[in-house]
Amino acid sequence: MVTIFLLVFLCVGCILLLSWKSRRETTILPLGPTPLPILGNFLQLDQDDLLKSLIKVSKVYGPVFTVYLGLQKIVVLCGYEAVKEALVEHAEAFAGRGQVPVLSRFLKEHGIVFSNGERWKQLRRFTVTTLRNFGMGKGRMEEKIQVETLCLVEEFNKTEGRPSTFSALWLHRTQPVASNIHYLFPEIMDKIPGMHRKMAKIGLKIVDIIKERIETQLASFDASDPQNYIECFLVKMEQPDFGIQIAFSPSQEKVHKEIDRVVGQGRMPTVKDRNQMPYTTAVLNEIQRLADVVPMNLPHFVTQDTHFRGYVIPKVRFRERVPPGMGTYIYPLLNSVHYDKHHHANPEEFDPGRFLDSNGCLKKVEAFMPFSTGKRACLGEGLARMILFLFFTTILQKFTLTSPEPPEKISIAPAFHNLTRIPPQYKLSMVPRQL
């Protein structure tokens, strides 16, 4: 009986100590809802739609606030001004990359997305140089993308205009494993069966496939003439210094007209055509804004004690390694930028015109960050924009996209699953254009 009493006493003492420590640390952090011991704000947030919950909290505590997912402190940034101020004006300080527990199990803080410190700087520098040398943004890369678009067009032609079902059900099944419940007890969750462990196994299989490819190329490649990214990486390792737009028929018709005027039907679209196709580019931008694929962004942390809007966000005070559940993470909500009513009139509506000036020319919209911004912006942005433009224009050059559902029943609202937003299952007909 005495042993049980002592155990309970110790547990209560630990909980009170952690609660006191959390409250003490929040004196330098932005205000937010009061966390519970151990659980933090977990019970106050909707785990099925965390983004919606955080936006709701921002209406009470303002554009910068703190929430706790278990013991994990998270500073949330809402709205264009707050996100830009952090990621652009304080770019160096906010350049740390936080970890996502379910991914950390097999990525182990390696790779250009989740690494930090000198390792990240060297990887980024190497990757940018290598991609540029292999033609990112140049003709060679464009030709490879065009080959892929033709393969896709060939597959669409096989449907003969019949409705086909498009789905990302595998993402629906795996996305819940990235739920922030993993932040509560990451070490324990790694030992409990579930989809999160299955996803980790898939990740490990992908790593094994990459390892096999590396071993194959290691046995035969010519170090004086590397042919791809892997071979360039192998050479570098030897160096001592290396540490939806279907519901908008009027927009589709305008895109068709612009494609016919600039490209015609006698050749494939090229990246050079983009400068003469402002409306098509505006449509692509608006699709990305509405789709808002990574609405919460990936987690950041500050690399130094940072004064921000009257608060002090503490740097991580232990080694370069930043395991989940430690330190203070920052989530700059890209969704709050793309749907910021101060910068986008009627943000829920599809309106490519917001990216065009009064003369129909493409204009820069500041509150548009589909690839994030600052030091941690996606370095593949140029390549991604090229791929989007070539696939999009080639498909609409050849097809008219129609739905068997009446327009009033079509919803373009993506299904939200915490870290990413994915489209619901839908049917689409790729009808060859008759010119």
C-alpha positions in Angstrom: 0.0 0.0 0.0 2.9 2.3 0.9 4.6 1.5 -2.4 1.4 2.4 -4.4 1.0 5.7 -2.4 4.7 6.6 -3.2 4.2 5.8 -6.9 1.1 8.0 -7.1 2.8 10.8 -5.2 5.8 10.7 -7.6 3.5 10.7 -10.6 1.5 13.7 -9.3 4.7 15.5 -8.5 6.1 14.9 -12.0 2.9 16.2 -13.6 2.9 19.3 -11.4 6.5 20.0 -12.1 6.0 19.7 -15.9 2.9 21.9 -15.7 4.9 24.5 -13.7 7.8 24.3 -16.1 5.4 24.7 -19.1 3.7 27.7 -17.6 7.1 29.3 -16.6 8.4 29.0 -20.2 5.2 30.4 -21.7 6.0 33.8 -20.1 8.4 34.5 -23.0 6.3 32.8 -25.7 3.1 34.2 -27.3 -0.1 33.6 -25.4 -2.4 30.8 -26.3 -5.0 28.5 -24.7 -4.0 27.1 -21.3 -2.5 23.6 -21.8 -3.2 20.6 -19.6 -0.3 18.7 -18.0 1.2 16.1 -20.3 -1.7 16.4 -22.9 -1.1 20.1 -23.6 -3.9 21.4 -25.8 -4.6 18.1 -27.4 -8.2 17.8 -26.2 -9.0 21.4 -27.2 -8.0 20.9 -30.9 -9.9 18.9 -33.5 -7.4 16.2 -34.6 -9.4 15.5 -37.8 -9.1 19.1 -38.9 -6.2 20.6 -36.9 -5.9 23.6 -39.3 -9.5 24.7 -38.7 -8.9 24.5 -35.0 -5.8 26.6 -35.2 -7.5 29.2 -37.4 -10.2 29.4 -34.7 -7.7 29.9 -32.0 -6.1 32.7 -33.9 -9.4 34.6 -33.8 -9.0 34.7 -30.0 -5.3 35.1 -29.5 -4.2 36.9 -32.7 -1.9 36.0 -35.6 0.9 34.7 -33.3 0.1 32.3 -30.5 1.4 29.2 -28.8 -0.2 25.7 -28.5 1.0 22.5 -26.9 0.7 19.1 -28.5 1.7 17.0 -25.5 5.0 18.5 -24.4 5.7 19.9 -27.9 5.5 23.7 -27.8 4.3 25.1 -31.1 4.2 28.8 -32.1 1.7 29.3 -34.8 1.9 32.1 -37.4 -1.4 33.2 -39.1 -1.8 35.6 -42.0 0.5 36.9 -44.7 2.1 39.6 -42.6 3.2 37.3 -39.7 4.4 34.6 -42.1 6.4 37.0 -44.2 7.9 38.8 -41.2 9.1 35.5 -39.8 10.3 33.6 -42.9 11.5 36.6 -45.0 12.5 39.4 -42.6 13.9 37.0 -40.0 14.8 34.3 -42.6 18.1 33.2 -41.0 16.6 32.9 -37.5 13.6 30.9 -38.7 15.6 28.6 -41.0 15.6 25.6 -38.6 13.5 22.5 -39.7 11.4 20.7 -37.1 10.8 17.0 -37.4 7.6 15.1 -38.1 7.6 12.0 -35.8 6.2 9.4 -38.3 8.8 10.5 -40.9 11.7 10.9 -38.5 11.7 7.1 -37.9 13.2 6.4 -41.3 14.5 9.7 -42.4 16.5 10.2 -39.2 17.0 13.9 -39.9 18.8 13.3 -43.2 17.9 14.6 -46.6 17.5 18.2 -47.7 14.0 18.6 -46.3 14.6 17.5 -42.7 18.3 18.1 -42.1 19.6 21.1 -40.2 22.8 23.1 -39.6 25.9 22.7 -41.8 24.6 19.4 -43.2 21.5 21.2 -44.6 23.6 24.1 -46.0 25.9 21.7 -47.8 23.1 19.6 -49.1 21.2 22.6 -50.4 24.2 24.1 -52.1 25.1 20.7 -53.7 21.5 20.0 -54.8 20.9 23.4 -56.4 24.2 23.2 -58.3 23.6 19.6 -59.4 20.0 20.3 -60.6 21.2 23.4 -62.5 24.0 21.4 -64.1 21.5 18.8 -65.2 19.4 21.4 -66.9 16.7 22.4 -64.4 14.9 25.3 -66.1 16.7 24.4 -69.4 15.8 22.6 -72.6 17.1 19.1 -71.6 14.8 19.0 -68.6 11.9 20.3 -70.6 12.3 17.5 -73.2 12.1 14.9 -70.5 9.0 16.4 -69.0 7.4 16.6 -72.5 8.0 12.8 -72.9 6.1 12.1 -69.7 3.2 14.4 -70.7 2.8 12.5 -74.0 2.7 9.2 -72.0 -0.1 10.7 -69.9 -2.0 12.0 -72.9 -1.8 8.5 -74.5 -3.3 7.0 -71.4 -6.1 9.6 -71.4 -6.8 8.8 -75.0 -7.5 5.2 -74.1 -10.6 6.3 -72.1 -12.2 7.5 -75.3 -13.9 10.3 -73.3 -15.6 7.9 -70.9 -15.8 9.1 -67.2 -12.9 7.8 -65.2 -12.5 7.7 -61.4 -9.6 9.7 -60.0 -8.7 9.0 -56.4 -6.0 9.4 -53.9 -7.4 6.8 -51.5 -4.0 5.6 -50.4 -3.3 9.1 -49.1 -6.6 9.1 -47.3 -5.6 5.8 -45.6 -2.1 6.9 -44.7 -2.5 10.6 -43.8 -4.2 10.1 -40.4 -1.0 8.4 -39.2 0.6 11.9 -39.4 -1.9 13.1 -36.9 -0.3 15.2 -34.2 -1.3 12.5 -31.6 2.1 11.2 -32.4 3.6 14.3 -30.8 2.2 13.2 -27.4 4.2 10.0 -26.9 6.5 9.5 -30.0 8.6 6.8 -28.3 5.5 4.8 -27.2 3.6 5.3 -30.5 6.6 3.8 -32.4 6.0 0.5 -30.5 2.2 0.4 -31.0 0.8 -1.4 -34.1 -1.1 0.8 -36.5 -1.0 2.7 -39.8 1.8 4.9 -38.6 4.0 1.9 -38.3 2.9 0.6 -41.7 3.8 4.0 -43.2 7.2 3.8 -41.6 7.7 0.4 -43.1 6.8 1.8 -46.5 9.3 4.5 -46.0 12.0 2.0 -45.0 11.3 0.0 -48.2 11.7 3.1 -50.3 15.1 3.7 -48.5 16.1 0.1 -49.3 15.2 0.6 -53.0 17.3 3.8 -53.1 20.2 1.9 -51.4 20.0 -0.9 -54.0 20.1 1.7 -56.8 23.1 3.4 -55.2 24.9 0.1 -54.8 24.2 -0.7 -58.5 25.5 2.6 -59.7 28.5 2.5 -57.3 29.7 -0.6 -59.0 29.7 0.8 -62.5 29.7 4.6 -62.6 32.4 6.8 -64.1 33.4 9.4 -61.5 34.8 11.6 -64.2 31.5 11.7 -66.0 28.5 11.4 -63.6 25.2 10.9 -65.3 22.6 11.7 -62.6 22.0 13.1 -59.1 23.0 9.8 -57.4 26.3 9.6 -59.3 27.0 13.3 -58.5 26.3 12.6 -54.9 28.7 9.6 -54.9 31.4 11.8 -56.4 30.7 14.5 -53.8 31.0 12.0 -51.0 34.6 11.4 -51.9 35.4 15.0 -51.3 36.7 15.8 -47.8 34.5 19.0 -47.4 31.2 17.2 -47.7 29.3 17.0 -44.3 -8.7 21.4 -59.5 -10.0 23.1 -62.0 -12.8 21.1 -63.7 -15.7 23.1 -62.2 -14.7 26.2 -64.0 -15.8 25.8 -67.7 -15.4 29.5 -68.6 -11.8 29.4 -67.3 -11.1 26.2 -69.3 -12.5 27.8 -72.5 -10.2 30.8 -72.0 -7.2 28.5 -71.5 -8.1 26.6 -74.6 -8.2 29.9 -76.6 -4.9 31.0 -75.3 -3.3 27.7 -76.0 -4.7 27.7 -79.6 -3.5 31.3 -80.1 0.0 30.8 -78.8 0.8 27.1 -79.3 -1.8 25.8 -81.8 -2.1 22.1 -82.5 1.0 21.5 -84.6 3.5 21.3 -81.7 3.8 20.7 -78.0 3.7 23.6 -75.5 7.2 24.7 -74.3 8.3 26.7 -71.3 9.0 29.7 -73.6 5.2 29.9 -74.3 4.6 30.7 -70.6 5.6 34.4 -71.1 2.8 34.7 -73.7 0.2 32.9 -71.7 -0.7 35.1 -68.7 -4.2 33.8 -68.3 -3.1 30.1 -68.2 -0.4 31.0 -65.7 -3.0 32.8 -63.6 -5.3 29.8 -63.6 -2.4 27.6 -62.5 -1.6 30.0 -59.7 -5.2 30.1 -58.6 -5.4 26.3 -58.6 -2.3 26.2 -56.4 -3.7 28.9 -54.1 -7.1 27.1 -53.7 -5.6 23.6 -53.5 -3.2 24.8 -50.7 -1.5 21.4 -50.7 0.6 21.9 -47.6 -1.6 24.2 -45.6 0.3 24.1 -42.3 3.7 24.2 -43.9 6.4 22.0 -42.5 7.6 22.8 -38.9 10.4 25.3 -38.4 12.4 26.3 -35.3 14.5 29.3 -34.5 18.3 28.9 -34.6 18.9 31.7 -32.1 16.8 33.4 -29.3 14.6 35.6 -31.4 12.6 38.7 -30.5 9.5 38.6 -32.5 6.5 40.9 -32.1 7.2 41.6 -28.5 7.9 38.0 -27.6 11.1 35.9 -27.3 11.1 32.6 -29.0 13.9 30.5 -27.5 16.4 28.6 -29.7 16.8 24.9 -29.3 19.4 24.5 -26.5 20.8 21.1 -27.3 23.0 19.9 -30.1 22.0 20.3 -33.8 19.7 17.3 -33.5 16.1 18.2 -32.8 13.9 15.2 -31.9 10.1 15.5 -31.9 8.8 16.7 -28.6 11.8 18.9 -27.8 12.3 22.6 -28.2 9.8 25.1 -29.7 8.5 24.5 -33.2 7.0 27.2 -35.5 4.2 26.4 -37.9 3.7 29.3 -40.4 0.2 28.5 -41.7 0.4 28.8 -45.5 -3.4 28.4 -45.6 -3.8 31.6 -43.6 -1.7 33.3 -46.3 -3.7 31.9 -49.3 -7.0 32.6 -47.7 -6.1 35.9 -46.1 -9.1 38.2 -46.7 -6.9 41.3 -46.5 -5.0 40.2 -49.6 -7.5 38.0 -51.4 -11.1 39.3 -52.0 -13.5 36.4 -51.7 -10.7 33.9 -51.0 -13.0 30.8 -51.2 -13.9 31.6 -54.8 -11.9 30.5 -57.9 -10.8 33.7 -59.6 -7.7 33.7 -61.8 -8.2 37.4 -62.3 -6.6 38.1 -58.9 -3.3 37.3 -60.6 -3.9 39.6 -63.5 -3.7 43.4 -63.8 -6.2 45.7 -65.6 -4.4 45.0 -68.9 -4.6 41.2 -68.6 -0.9 40.9 -67.8 0.4 38.6 -65.0 1.0 40.5 -61.8 2.9 39.5 -58.7 0.7 38.6 -55.7 2.6 38.8 -52.4 0.3 36.6 -50.4 1.0 33.6 -52.6 3.5 31.0 -51.2 2.7 27.5 -52.6 6.3 26.6 -52.2 6.7 28.4 -48.9 9.2 31.3 -48.7 12.5 32.3 -47.0 15.5 30.1 -46.4 13.4 26.9 -46.3 11.5 27.6 -49.5 11.3 24.6 -51.8 14.4 24.6 -53.9 12.6 22.6 -56.6 10.1 25.4 -57.2 11.4 26.2 -60.7 11.3 22.6 -61.8 7.8 22.1 -60.2 6.5 25.2 -62.0 7.8 23.9 -65.3 6.2 20.5 -64.8 2.9 22.0 -63.8 2.8 24.3 -66.9 3.8 21.6 -69.4 1.5 18.9 -68.1 -1.4 21.4 -67.7 -1.1 23.0 -71.1 -0.5 19.7 -73.0 -3.5 18.1 -71.4 -5.8 21.1 -72.2 -4.3 21.3 -75.7 -5.6 17.8 -76.4 -8.7 17.5 -74.2 -11.8 19.1 -72.8 -12.3 18.2 -69.1 -15.9 17.4 -68.2 -17.7 15.8 -65.3 -20.7 13.5 -65.3 -22.0 15.4 -62.3 -24.0 18.6 -62.7 -21.9 21.8 -61.8 -24.0 22.5 -58.7 -23.0 19.1 -57.2 -19.3 19.5 -57.8 -17.2 20.4 -54.8 -13.6 21.5 -55.3 -12.9 21.6 -51.6 -9.9 19.3 -50.9 -10.2 16.7 -48.1 -8.0 17.9 -45.3 -5.7 15.6 -43.4 -3.5 17.7 -41.1 -0.2 18.0 -42.9 -1.5 17.9 -46.5 -4.8 18.5 -48.3 -5.8 16.0 -51.0 -8.7 15.9 -53.4 -11.7 13.7 -52.7 -12.5 10.9 -55.1 -14.1 12.3 -58.3 -15.0 11.3 -61.8 -13.7 13.1 -64.9 -14.0 12.6 -68.6 -11.1 13.5 -70.9 -12.9 14.3 -74.1 -10.6 14.8 -77.2 -11.0 18.3 -78.6 -12.6 18.6 -82.0 -10.9 21.4 -83.9 
